[in-house]
Amino acid sequence: MTDTPNPESTVAPDAKPQKPWIELAALYPACFDWQQPRPLKIGIREDLLAAGHDPKMIHRALAKYCARRPYLKVTLAGMPRLDLQGQPVGAVTEAEEAVAKAKLAGTWTPPNRPASNTAPAGQPAPDLPIDAPLSEDNIVTGRLELTLKFSALPKPMPVKSGMKIGVQTDSALVVATLPPKAWKKLEKAQAEWPQWVAALTGKLGTRAGADGEAVVVLEQPALQVFEKKAKPNNTHMEP
């Protein structure tokens, strides 16, 4: 349903390894709560990946956590969805509540995957060119968002609504204005963590630079910052 960096937990040599979902509850108590679960942010899997967690561990943890009856019971329309820091990011929709109720009742079945070949039996599928135009049946509505990741603290430009920064990517310069609270998150990460990664998500705004450098403005930016911990060095030095 929803889909968290790989911080290494410190475990005594003779201690039993923790299950992945228990580890997540210990690392992110404001988000994962087995006693009083709350809906998770859509896209939380990508946040966990950005923080360095193992993809298989994330899959097992989220599947276990989101399939429990207490979690399904609180998946109600209008309930806020939480990010890793326990901050509300979006809300449960009526359609998502209906799915949760069907799972509780045992009547939910996953939607069938569309057939890979819709041509009648015995007839080859049409081989259309890559630039073939789409019909209305091929198009659905959606929302375009951009997620930008960076791990260095830029020098901000103070403006009326916050701190204006730029992040140069391989294809464009992305410009965003961070609210003061979001900027303080970056300053705190820079001061307290040896390594960190920031994930900045927002609406794709004005684009310019047809005759020069491409510039993209990120509107309504939402910032999350994660600590990056180095993986243990398993190499052994010979005496």
C-alpha positions as CSV (number, residue, x, y, z in Angstrom):
1,M,0.0,0.0,0.0
2,T,2.5,2.5,1.1
3,D,5.5,2.0,0.3
4,T,11.8,3.9,4.4
5,P,18.5,4.8,4.5
6,N,20.2,1.8,6.1
7,P,21.1,2.9,9.6
8,E,23.0,0.1,11.3
9,S,21.6,-0.8,14.7
10,T,24.1,-1.6,17.4
11,V,23.6,-5.1,18.6
12,A,25.7,-7.1,21.1
13,P,27.5,-10.0,19.5
14,D,25.4,-12.6,21.4
15,A,22.1,-10.7,21.0
16,K,19.3,-12.1,18.8
17,P,18.8,-10.1,15.6
18,Q,15.6,-8.0,15.7
19,K,12.9,-8.4,13.1
20,P,12.9,-5.6,10.5
21,W,9.6,-4.2,11.6
22,I,10.7,-4.0,15.2
23,E,13.8,-2.1,14.1
24,L,11.7,0.4,12.2
25,A,9.5,1.0,15.2
26,A,12.6,1.7,17.3
27,L,14.2,4.0,14.7
28,Y,11.0,5.9,13.8
29,P,8.7,5.7,16.9
30,A,6.7,8.8,15.8
31,C,5.8,6.9,12.6
32,F,5.6,3.2,13.4
33,D,3.6,2.3,16.5
34,W,2.4,-1.3,17.0
35,Q,0.0,-0.4,19.8
36,Q,-1.6,2.7,18.2
37,P,-0.9,2.5,14.5
38,R,-1.7,5.4,12.2
39,P,-1.8,5.6,8.4
40,L,1.6,5.9,6.7
41,K,2.5,8.4,4.1
42,I,2.1,7.4,0.5
43,G,5.7,7.0,-0.8
44,I,7.2,6.2,2.6
45,R,9.0,3.3,0.9
46,E,11.1,5.8,-1.1
47,D,11.8,7.7,2.1
48,L,13.2,4.5,3.7
49,L,15.2,3.8,0.6
50,A,16.7,7.3,0.7
51,A,17.6,6.7,4.3
52,G,19.7,3.7,3.3
53,H,17.5,0.7,4.4
54,D,17.6,-2.6,2.6
55,P,14.8,-2.9,0.0
56,K,13.9,-6.4,1.0
57,M,13.8,-5.4,4.7
58,I,11.5,-2.5,3.8
59,H,9.2,-4.7,1.8
60,R,8.8,-7.3,4.6
61,A,8.4,-4.6,7.3
62,L,5.7,-2.6,5.5
63,A,3.9,-5.7,4.4
64,K,3.7,-6.9,8.0
65,Y,2.9,-3.5,9.5
66,C,0.2,-2.5,7.0
67,A,-1.6,-5.9,6.9
68,R,-2.5,-6.0,10.6
69,R,-6.1,-5.4,11.6
70,P,-5.3,-2.5,14.0
71,Y,-3.7,-0.7,11.0
72,L,-6.6,-1.4,8.7
73,K,-9.1,-0.2,11.3
74,V,-7.5,3.3,11.5
75,T,-7.3,3.6,7.7
76,L,-10.3,5.9,7.5
77,A,-11.1,8.7,5.0
78,G,-9.6,12.0,6.2
79,M,-7.2,10.5,8.6
80,P,-3.7,12.1,8.2
81,R,-0.9,10.0,6.8
82,L,2.4,10.4,8.7
83,D,6.0,10.6,7.4
84,L,9.0,9.1,9.2
85,Q,9.1,12.1,11.7
86,G,5.4,11.7,12.5
87,Q,4.4,14.8,10.5
88,P,1.1,14.7,8.5
89,V,1.6,14.4,4.8
90,G,-1.7,13.9,2.9
91,A,-4.7,12.0,4.1
92,V,-6.6,8.7,3.6
93,T,-9.0,8.9,0.7
94,E,-12.5,7.3,0.6
95,A,-11.3,4.7,-2.0
96,E,-8.4,3.7,0.3
97,E,-10.8,3.4,3.2
98,A,-13.0,1.1,1.1
99,V,-10.0,-1.2,0.3
100,A,-9.1,-1.4,4.0
101,K,-12.7,-2.3,5.0
102,A,-12.8,-5.0,2.3
103,K,-9.5,-6.4,3.6
104,L,-11.0,-6.5,7.1
105,A,-14.1,-8.3,5.9
106,G,-12.0,-10.7,3.8
107,T,-13.7,-9.7,0.6
108,W,-10.9,-7.8,-1.1
109,T,-9.2,-9.3,-4.1
110,P,-6.3,-7.6,-5.9
111,P,-7.2,-6.2,-9.3
112,N,-6.2,-8.4,-12.2
113,R,-3.2,-7.3,-14.1
114,P,-4.0,-6.2,-17.7
115,A,-3.2,-8.7,-20.3
116,S,0.1,-8.1,-21.9
117,N,-1.3,-8.9,-25.4
118,T,-4.9,-7.8,-26.1
119,A,-4.9,-8.8,-29.7
120,P,-7.4,-11.7,-30.6
121,A,-6.0,-15.2,-30.4
122,G,-4.0,-16.1,-33.5
123,Q,-3.4,-12.5,-34.5
124,P,-0.1,-10.7,-33.8
125,A,-0.2,-7.5,-31.7
126,P,0.1,-4.3,-33.7
127,D,3.7,-3.1,-33.9
128,L,3.3,0.7,-33.6
129,P,6.1,3.2,-33.8
130,I,7.4,4.8,-30.6
131,D,6.0,8.2,-31.7
132,A,2.5,6.9,-32.3
133,P,-0.1,9.3,-30.8
134,L,-2.1,8.2,-27.7
135,S,-5.9,8.0,-27.7
136,E,-8.1,9.2,-24.8
137,D,-8.2,5.5,-23.5
138,N,-4.4,5.6,-23.1
139,I,-4.4,8.7,-20.8
140,V,-5.4,9.2,-17.2
141,T,-5.1,12.3,-15.0
142,G,-2.3,12.7,-12.5
143,R,-0.1,15.1,-10.6
144,L,3.5,15.8,-11.6
145,E,5.9,16.1,-8.7
146,L,9.7,16.3,-8.6
147,T,11.9,14.7,-5.9
148,L,15.4,16.1,-5.6
149,K,18.1,14.6,-3.4
150,F,21.3,16.3,-2.2
151,S,23.8,15.9,0.6
152,A,25.6,19.3,0.9
153,L,24.5,22.5,2.6
154,P,24.2,25.3,0.1
155,K,24.6,29.0,1.0
156,P,21.1,30.3,1.2
157,M,19.8,33.6,-0.2
158,P,17.4,35.1,2.3
159,V,14.2,36.2,0.6
160,K,10.8,37.4,1.9
161,S,9.3,33.9,2.3
162,G,12.3,32.0,3.4
163,M,15.7,30.8,2.2
164,K,16.2,30.4,-1.5
165,I,18.6,27.7,-2.6
166,G,19.7,26.0,-5.8
167,V,20.7,22.5,-6.6
168,Q,22.6,21.8,-9.8
169,T,21.7,18.4,-11.4
170,D,23.0,16.8,-14.5
171,S,20.1,18.2,-16.6
172,A,19.0,21.4,-14.9
173,L,19.4,23.9,-12.0
174,V,16.6,23.3,-9.5
175,V,15.6,26.4,-7.5
176,A,13.4,26.2,-4.4
177,T,12.5,28.6,-1.5
178,L,12.5,26.8,1.8
179,P,10.5,27.9,4.8
180,P,12.6,28.8,7.9
181,K,11.6,25.6,9.7
182,A,12.7,23.5,6.8
183,W,16.0,25.4,6.5
184,K,16.7,24.7,10.2
185,K,16.4,21.0,9.5
186,L,19.3,21.3,7.0
187,E,21.4,23.3,9.5
188,K,20.8,20.8,12.2
189,A,21.7,17.9,10.0
190,Q,24.9,19.6,8.9
191,A,25.8,20.4,12.6
192,E,25.0,17.0,14.1
193,W,25.5,14.3,11.4
194,P,28.7,13.4,9.6
195,Q,26.7,12.4,6.6
196,W,23.2,13.1,5.6
197,V,20.8,13.2,2.6
198,A,17.9,15.5,2.0
199,A,14.9,14.7,-0.1
200,L,13.1,17.7,-1.4
201,T,9.7,17.1,-3.1
202,G,7.4,19.6,-4.8
203,K,5.4,20.6,-7.8
204,L,7.2,21.3,-11.0
205,G,6.9,25.0,-11.5
206,T,8.3,27.5,-14.0
207,R,10.9,26.1,-16.5
208,A,13.3,28.4,-18.4
209,G,16.6,28.3,-20.2
210,A,15.7,27.4,-23.8
211,D,18.7,29.5,-24.9
212,G,21.0,28.8,-22.0
213,E,21.1,26.8,-18.8
214,A,17.9,25.0,-17.9
215,V,16.3,26.3,-14.7
216,V,13.4,24.6,-12.9
217,V,11.5,26.1,-10.0
218,L,10.2,23.7,-7.4
219,E,7.0,25.0,-5.9
220,Q,5.5,24.1,-2.5
221,P,8.7,22.2,-1.4
222,A,8.5,19.6,1.3
223,L,11.8,18.6,2.9
224,Q,12.9,15.5,4.7
225,V,16.5,14.9,6.0
226,F,18.0,11.5,6.9
227,E,21.2,10.6,8.6
228,K,23.5,8.4,6.4
229,K,25.5,5.9,8.4
230,A,28.5,4.2,6.9
231,K,28.2,0.4,6.3
232,P,30.5,-1.6,8.5
233,N,33.9,-2.5,7.1
234,N,34.0,-6.3,7.0
235,T,37.6,-6.5,5.8
236,H,40.0,-8.1,8.4
237,M,43.6,-6.9,8.8
238,E,46.2,-9.6,8.9
239,P,48.5,-9.3,12.0
